[in-house]
Amino acid sequence: MSLPVGRRRERLLLGLLLLDIGHTVSVNRLIELLWDEGPPPSSARGSLQAHVSRLRGRLHEESAAEYGFVLSKGNGGYRLDGDPEAVDLHRFRSRLQNAERAVASADRLRLLGLALPEWGGPVLAGVASEGLVRRLGAGFEELRLSAAVQCAEARLTLGQHLLAHEELAHMMVEYPHHERLAALRMIALYRSDRRGEALQVYDETRAWLARELELDPGVDLKRVQGLILHEDQALLHDLRFHGVDRCPRAEAGLEPPAARNKAAPRKAMALETGAVLAQSVRQHPRTGVYVGREAELAELTALATRAGSGSGLVMVVGAAGTGKTALALRWSRRVEADYPDGQLFVDLRGHSEGDPLTPKEALAALLSSLGIPHKDIPHRESELAELYQRALAGRRVLVVLDNAESADQVGPLVPYGTGCLALVTSRSRLGGLIVSHGAPSLRLGPLSTAEAEELLRGIVGAVRTAGESQAVADLARICGNNPLALRIAAANLAMNPDCRLVDYSGALRSGNPVERLSVAGDPESAVCRAYGLTYQRLDQESAEAFRLLGRLPGPETTVAAVAALLGRSLGATRAVLDRLHSIHLVESIMRGRVLLQELIWWYARFLANAEQLAQARWESRRRQSRWYQGSGEAAAHRLHQRFPRGELSDAGEVPASPRFDNRKDAAAWTDAERPEIVKLTPFADAGAERDPAARLLTDTSGTVGMPRSGWPWPLSRPPSRNARKG
């Protein structure tokens, strides 16, 4: 039912009370807002009382059933009680919060569809001055922008590119300066095969910023333009642009009215959650059996000493399961006396099932753990960062930032003060932090053989392992000396005391070991899951390339052989290998050779068999066979001029097989690739019926398998009579 309110100032008064529904607004604040365009008149208080009196004539307890609101006086001001859901602005905010809690894009889009229609335009427009509208409505305008951005992101994730563009174009009429809207609009057009129009949006936004604000586009908008210019495939599946300040969430700004009466309990719950995110190092349980790593601990101490007077940051990086977190916690306990003001631990969830923590979330958790009262913790990331640095000033605090995803996530969390240190662990090499902070890095690899065997004995038991020393060594080799794999294997043996170590090792060797290295009933304790958390962060191109690495005959090969397997140029192959190397899925890329940790290669093999179609597997194997056939034939012909030319040419293959200028190069290639070709031969035998290249690879393997001075002809078929004569 409508409420007739005639005077403009009374309508404004009602609007102000509705904004703070369920909350007392002081008389002084009401006077300030009602007469905002200049000093209030001496009669302002009396006029306010008259306006209130007329409103209370309609909004009293007896009329609550009719209008749903009751206006009352108390505590030096006036208060309007009622259901916040009866006010469109509060309905908008409440439904936006529901949408933000949704995990799936489809659910979020549906809930945003309920929230956005509740937006009725600028707050108090038509009754308040322009200045007051801007002053009171800025936070709500930001929420509307946040809703629009989230809606566009959800539509793009779901493939609704044209609809996303239509809505973004409408929003940019009102907000031509908003770079996130422009970036998303460019992506929507790019994904709709409208590359030229996407670049035109960039030009229009750049021109507006220069003309109206005398500014250049930000880094992220420029990055989107660059990706479009280079037709980068990343824009087809990734909406994250590191460094972008997202629009504030619905939790920002004023507290939702419905929660005001329960504000303290709700905040306490939020801080309790934050405390779980930012714990004291002492709260973390010890890992039990911990062996070795003394050299790494000593190196970490040296790096921390150097970083303490410089970058304030030291990194421990390595592949999944190498024990980065355990090492960081062990070192933290050793140096506890050096940081008397505290040691904090935050899991940044960079490689976890859920979304990584944002810097804003991590800062709020750290501030809470540093003792900042929740009422004093701001909402904007810049204000959080400033307060965080002030809270650490003059203190000696160690901040362990575990499981980081990127340099952008870590950057705002690094203390400025010389007495503090940030210790970061990550599966990423975090090259950006080396560039921006000069951060020293400790790379954590597998345990030494002696340490790996000691770890197995410590868990399985010295008595049980004493009679099976060879099986212990064999099991350590199968596990690649990886601490996680070793602990899982040892746990399985400890739970099955009647199982001999030699039998368990044999079972692992009988198939793909990563499929068996798991603890029954505990899905968290599995090598596949640990590597999977890294794999799930890959873009589509890198994920496909990593799976194909599982088709290699072993964990070491050349960049050229990988290029043949992928069917790409050497440049494109190096680029994707660099991305895999940056997150430790590739161990090294040196002098044209590629090395994977053996367990990671087995995991790639597991994915290749599980996710790739048979035709795709055959095609990749065919490309690989043809490249090795051509390369082996060229080497054999250079070493032995009478070696017959094969019946296939690799013309047009990507990449082309190498051509050797001299016998030395051919011999070096033969020595390096002999083990790989020998491993590949059984697969070539299996494919010989379908592809002549596979048969010729089988033939060539006989040649490269012989000593260089030996009989040059393939073992699997004798050369023809003409070849012998020629």
N, C-alpha and C positions, 0 to 999 in steps of 0.2 A: 504494500500500500504506500502511495506517495505521501510525503510530508510537506505541506505548503509552508515555505519560508520565503518571506518577501524581500527583506533588505539584504543587500550584497554582503555587508559585514556580518550579518547573522548567518548567512550561508557559509561564509568563510570560517566563522567560529565553529559551526557544526562540522565542517570539513576537518578543521584542526583537531577537534575532539575525536572524530572518527579515525584519524590517522593513529592516535594514541589510545584506541579503545581499550577499556579495562585498566587504564592508567591515569593517575591524577596529573593534570597539567597546571602548573602554577599560574597565579594571576599575573605575575610580572612577565612570564613568557608569553601568555596570551596577549597582553597589551603590546609587547614588542612585535609580535607577528601581525596583529590586527592593524597596527599603525606602523608598518615597516618602511614607508617611503619618507619618513621624516620623524622629528621628535614628536612623541605622542602629546595630545593636548592635556591640559590640567584636568579636563573632565573625563579622561579616558577610563578611569576606574569606575566612575558612575555609569558611563555609557556601557561598559562591559557588563555591569550588573543588570542593566536594563535589557541588554541582548540575552543574557542568560535567563532572566526572568521570563521573557517571552518564550524562549525555547523550553524551559521547564514547564511552562503552561501546557505544552503538548507532550513532553517526554518525562512524565512522572510515573510513579509505580502503578497507578490505576490504568494508565494507557500502555503499559508494557506489552500486553497481549496484542494490542492494536498495531503498534509500530516496532516492537521488539527491542527498544532501547530505553534506558532510564538515565536521566541526567541528575547528578547530585553534587553537593558541595562538601568539601572536607580537606583537611591538611593544607590549608593555604591555597587551594585551587579548586578546579572543577573536574569531574570524572564522568565519562559516559560508559555505561556498562551495556553489554549486549553480546550477540553472537558475531565474532569476526567474520564468519562465513557469509554474513549478510552484506558485507562490504566488498565490492568487486576487487579492489586493490589487494585486500588480504586474501581473497580467494585465489587471485593470481599467484601471490607469493606462496601460499600453502601448496597449490598444485604444482608449481615449479619445483618446490622441494621434493615432492613425491617423484617427479620426473627424474630429478638428479640422483635419486637413490636407485633407480632402475639400472640393471647391469646390461641387459640386452638392448641393442639399438632399436629394435622394433618396439619393445615396451616403452623405452624412453620417448620415442616419437609419438606413440599413442597418448602418453600422459602429457607431453608438451602440447598436443592438440587439444587437450582439455584446459590447459593453463592459458595459452595465448589469447583465446577469445575473451578472457576475463579482463584483458588490458583495455582500459577505457580511454586512454590518452594521457597526456601530461597531468600530473597530480595537481588538483585544485585549479586547473585551467578554467578561465571564465569568471572566477571569483577572487583570485589572488593576483597581485601584480606580477609582471614578468620576472622581476628579481626574486620574488618569494617562490614562484613556481620553480625556477632554477635551483634555488637554495634547498627547498624541501623535496624536490622531485628527482634530484641528481642520482641518488642511490637507487631509486626505483627504475629510472631510465636505464641504469647500468644492468639491472636485473632483466629488463626487457631485452636489452642487447644480448645478454647472456643466453636468454631463452632462444633468441633468433639464431645465435651461433650454434647452440647445441642442436637445434632443429635441423640446421643445414648440415652439420656434421653427421647426424643420424641418417639423413636422407642420402648423403654421399656414401656412407658406409653400406646402405641398403641398395645402392645403385640407382637411386631416384635423382639423377643428375639434372635433368631439365627442370623438374619441379623445384629442386634446391636453387637453381639459378634464378628462376622466376621470383621466388620469395626474397632472395638476396638482392636482386635488382631493385625490388620495391623498397627494401630497407635502406639501400644506399642512396635513394632519393633524399631520405631524411638524414643519413649519416655518411655523406660523401667522403669524410676524412677517416672513416673507420677501416684500418688496414686489415684486420682479421676478416671482416666481411668481404673486402676486396679480394683477399687471398683465396677464400673459399669459393667466391664467385668465379675467379680465374680457373680454379681446379674443376669446378662443375662444367665450365665451357670446354676445358681441355679434354675432360673425359667424354664429352659429347662430340669430339672431333671438330671443335670450333676453336682451333688454336689461335687464329688471327684475332678473333673477338676477345679471347682471353688476354692477349697481349695489349689489345686496345683498352681493356679495363685498367691494366697497369698504367698505360700512358695517361688516361683520364684522371686516375687517382693521383699520380705524380704531379700532373699539371695543377690539380686543385690544391694539393698541399703546398706547392711552390707559390701559387698565386695568393691563397688566402692566409697561409700560416708561415710562408717563407721557410718551409722545411723540405728535406729530401725524404723519400720513402725509407722505412725502417729496414733493418737487415733481413727480416723474414720475408717481407714482401718482395724485396730484391731477389731473395733466394728462390721464391716461387717463380718469378720471371725467368731466372736463369735456368731452372729445371725445365720450364716449358720451351725455352729457346733451344735447349739441347735434347728435347723430346725424351726426357728422363722417365723411365718406367716407374720410378718411385712414386710419382704423383698419382699413379693409377690405383694405389692401395694404401698410401700412408698420408694421414692428415696432421701428423705431429711435426711442428717446426720448433726446434729447440730455441729457447730464449723468448718465446712469445708469452706475454702476460695475458692469460685468459681473462675473459670478463668475470667479475665476481660471481660466486655462487649465491644462491638464495639465502645461505646462512649469513652472508655479509650484511653489515649495516645494522638497522634496528632489529630487535628481537620480534619474531612473529607474535601478534597480540594473544593468540590462543595459548602461547607458552609462557606469557609473562607471569602469571600467578605461580608457575612452576619453574621459573627461570633458574633459581639456584640449583635444584636437583638436576636439571638437564645439563647445566654447565659442568657440574661435578662429574656427571657421567662422561662427558666429553674429555675432561682432563684425566679421568681414570683411564680412558682408552689411550690418551696420549702418553700416560706414564708407562703403559705397556710398550709403546713404540720407543720411548727414550728411557732406558733403564740404566741403573748403575751396573758397571761391569761385575760387581760382586754378586749381583742377582743371577748371573748365568751359571748353570751347573758346569762342573768340570767334565771333561770328556773321558775320564777313566784312564785307560792305557794310552799314554802319549810317549812316543819314542822319537829320538833324533831331533833333527831340525836345529841343532845347536849352531851350525854355521849360519843358517838363515836368521836365527834370533840375534846373533852377534852383528850380522850385516844390518838388520833392521834397527838395532840400537845406534849404529854408526850413521845410518841415513836420518834417523830421527834427530840426532844431535845436530847434524848439518841443517836439517829443515827447521829446527826450532828457532834459529836465528835468521832464517830466510823465508821460505814459502809458507811455513806453518802447516805443511801438508806432506805426508808420505803415503805411498800406495803399495799395497800387496795385491798382485794380480796373478791370475792363473786359471786354468781350465776347471770345470766342475769336478768336485770331489778331491781336490788336492789339499784341502785342509786350511784354507785361507782364514776362515773365521776362527778356527781353533788356534792357529798361530797368533792371530791378533789378540785374542783373549789371554793366551799364555804370556805373551810379551807385556800386555797391559798389567797383569798381576805382578810381573817382575819389577816394573817401574812405578808401582803405585806410590812410593814415597816421593817420586819426582813431581807428582801432581796432587798436592795435598788438598786442593779445593774440589777435587772430584774427578771421576771417570764416568763418562756417559756413553751409552751404547744405543744406536738407532739402526734398526733393520730397514733399509731403504727399499727393499722388495724389488730390486732391479730385475732379478730373474726368479720370479715367484709366480704362483698361480694367478694372483690378482694383479691389479694395476700397480705400477711403481708409485711410491710416495712422491708427491710433488714437493718442491722446496718449501712451499707455504705450510704444508702439513708437517714436514719435518721440523721446521722452525718453531711452530706452535708447540710441538711435543717437547723440543729441547728447552724452550722458555719455561714451560710448566715444570720440567725437571730441575731447572735452575732456580726454582722457587718464586717465579713471577706470579703474583695473584692473577687468577683467571680474568678478573674484571679489568686488568691492566694490559692484557694481551690484545693487540690490535688485529685487524682483519687483513689489511693490505700487505702484500709480500714485502714491499719496500720498507714499510714501518716495522714489520716483524724482524727483518734483517738488521735494521738499525738498532732496535731494542736488544736483539741477540748479541750484537757486538758490544753494546754498552754493558750488558750483563756480564760479559766475559772480561771486560777491561780490568786490568790489575789482578786478575786471578791466574792460577796455574791449573788448567783443566785439560784433560785428555778427552777428545770426542772421537769415538770409534763409529765410523760411518760404514756399516756393513752392507754388502750386496748392492753396490751402486750400479746404476744403469749407464749414466752418461756424465760428461763433464758439466753440463748445464744443471743437472740435478745436484751435484756436489758443490759447485762454485759458491752459492750463497751461504753454505754451511761452514766454510773454512774460516776459522778465527783469524782476526787481524793482529791481536796482541801477541807479543813475542813470548809470553809465558805459556801460551796454549799450543796444542798440537791437534790436528785432525789426522787420524789414521783410517785410511780408506781401503776397503777390500772390494774386488770386482772381478768378474769374468771378462770384462772389457779391459783393453790395455789403456784406456782413458788418455789417449794421446793429446786430447784437448787441454787437459790439466798440465801436461808437460809444457805445452805452448804458453798457456796463460799464466801459470804459477811457477814454472820451472820445477815441478814436483818430482822428486826422486822416486824411483819405482823398484820394488823387489819382486822379481818374477818367481813364483812358486811352482816348481815342477813336481814330478813323481819323487817318491822316497828313493834313497839309495837301496841297492839290493840287500845290504846288511840290515838297514832299518826296516825294510819291508818284511823280512823274515823275522826280525825281532818283534814286530807288531803282531804277526800271526802267532808266534809262540806265546806272547803275552796274553792273548785272548783265548786261544785254543787250549793252552796249558803246556808247560815244559815237558811233563811226563809223557803226554800223548804224542808230542811232536818229536821226541828224542829219537824214536826208532824209525822215523820217516823223514829224515833230513832232506833227501832228494825230492820227495813230494812237496815239502815246504818250499824249496827253491823253485820247483816247477809251478806251484800255485802262485807264488809271487810274480813269476814271469807272465802267467796268464792274466793276472790282474794288472799288469803293466806298472806294478809298484804304486798304483793309485790308492791313497789311503781309504777312500770310501769303498772301493771295490774290495780291498783287503779286509776291511771291517765286516762287510756283508758276507764275504766268503767265510771268515772266521766265525761269524754269528751262526751261519748255517751248520758249520761243523760242531760248534758248541751245543746247538740244539739237537744234534744227532750224534750222540757219543759213540754209537756203534759203527759209524761210517768211517772207513779208512780214508786218510788224506789222498792216497794215490787213486782211490776210486772216485773221489769227488773231483780231483783234477782231470781224470779221464772223462768224466761226464761233462765238464766244462769244455774240454777240447773236442768233444764229439759233435758239437754244433757251434752256434754263435754264442760266445760266453756272455755277452751283455744281456741276452734273453734269460739267462739262468742266474745272473748275479742279482738276486732280489731275495727279500725275506718274506716268507709266506705269512699272509695276514697283516702285513705292514706295507702298504703301497708307497709310503714315504721313503722306505729303505730299498731303493732299486736304482741301479746304474742307469737304466733307460730313462727313468723319471728325471734324474739329475741332468743328464744331457738334454732331455726333452725341454727342460725349462730354458735352456740356451737356444735350442732350435726354434722354439715357438716365437722368439723375438725376431727371427730373420724375415727379411722381405721375400717376396715370392721368387725372385730371380736367384737370390743367394740360397734359399731353401732347396730349390731344384738342383742347383750346382752341387750343394753338399750331398744330397741324396745320390747324385751320379758318382761322387767320389767313392761310394760304396761299390761301384762296379770295377774299380781298379783291382788289379790282382794282388796288391799289397799296399801298405801305408806309405810307401815312398816311391816317387816317380818324378818325371820332368813336367815343367809347365806346358811344354809342347804336347806331351801325352794327354794331359788334362784337357787342353784345348781341343784335341782330337775327340776326346770322350764327350765334351760338351758341344762340339760342333761350332765353336766360336773362334774368333781371331785371338792371337796371342795377347793383344792389348786388352780386349774385353775379358779374357780369362784371368789375366793378372789383376784386373780391377776387382773381380768377384772373389778371387783368392785373397786379396788384401782385406776385403770385408770379413771374410771368414777368419783370417789371421787376427783381425782386431779383436775378436771375441774368443780366441783360443780354440776354435774348431779346426784350424790349421796350425801346426806347431811352428813351422818355419818355411820361408821361401828364400832360398839362398842359391846364387849362381845357377839359376834356372831350374833348380830342383825343389820339389814340394815334399814336405814330411808331415804326416799326421801321427799323433799318439795312437798306438795300436788299438786301444779300446775305443777311441773315437772313430777310427776307421771301421771297426766292427759295428758300431752304432749306425754309421752311414750305410753300411751294408744291410743292416736290419731294416732301415727306412726304405732303402731301394727295393728290397723284396716285398715290404709291406705296402708301400704307397704307389710304386710305379707299375703301370700296366706292362704285360708281357711284351707287347709290341715296342713300347718305349725302351724296355730293357734290351731287346734285340737290336734296335736301331743304335743305341749307344755302344753296344758291344761291336756292332758292325763297323762303326766309325773308328773305334779303337783298333780293331783287327786290321783294317785297311791301312791305318797310319803305321802300325808296327810292321806290317808286311812290307810297305814301301820303304820304311826306314831301314829295316833289316836287310832287305834286298840291296839297297844302295850301299850299305856298309860292306856287305859280302862282296859286291861287285868291285868296290874300291880295294878291298883287301886281296881279292883273287880275281884278276881280270877275266879269267875264263868262266867265272860264275854266270850262268845263263840269265838273261833278262826274264822277268816274270810276265805273265799274260795280262796283268792289270796295271793301269796307270792311276795315279792319285791326282791327276789334273782336276782342278776345281774343288778338291777337298779343302776343308778349313780345319786346321792349318795344313799346308803342304808338308810332305815328309822331307826331312833334311837331305841336303846333297853335300857330300863330303869332298873337300878339296884335296885331301891328302890321306895317306894311310894312317897317320897318327890320330887324326880326328875320328876316323872310322873305327880304329881300334879302341879309342877311349869310349866312344858311344857303345860299342859292343860290350866292353867290360862293365859299364855302368848299367846297361839295360838287360844283360843276360838273365839275371834272376827274375826280372819282371816277365820277360817273354816265356821263360820256362814255366812260371806260374800260370801264365795266360793260355798256354798250349792246350790243357784239357778242355777249356771253354771253347777254344777254336775247333778242336776235334768235334765237339758237340754241335757246332754250327756249320761244319764244312758242307753239309748237304744243302744248306740254304744260301751260302755266300762263298764264292770262290776265294775271297780275301781270307776267310778263315782257314781254308785249306792251304793257301800259300803261306799263311802265318805259321801253320804247323810245319810246313816244309822249311821255312826260314829258321825256325827255332832250332832245327838240327844243326844248321850252319853256325849260328852264334853260340851254340852250346859246345862246339869243338874248340880245341886250342887254335890260336891264330895260325900256327904253322902246320896244322893238321889238314886232312883231306877236306876241301872246301864244300863238297856237295852235300845237300840236305840228306839227313839220315833216313827220312821217311820215304824218300823216293830216289832212285839213282838218276844221275843226269842222262840225258839221251845220248845216243851214239854221236850225233852231230855235235852236241855240246862237248863231249869228251875230246873230239878232234879239234873243235874251234878254239 
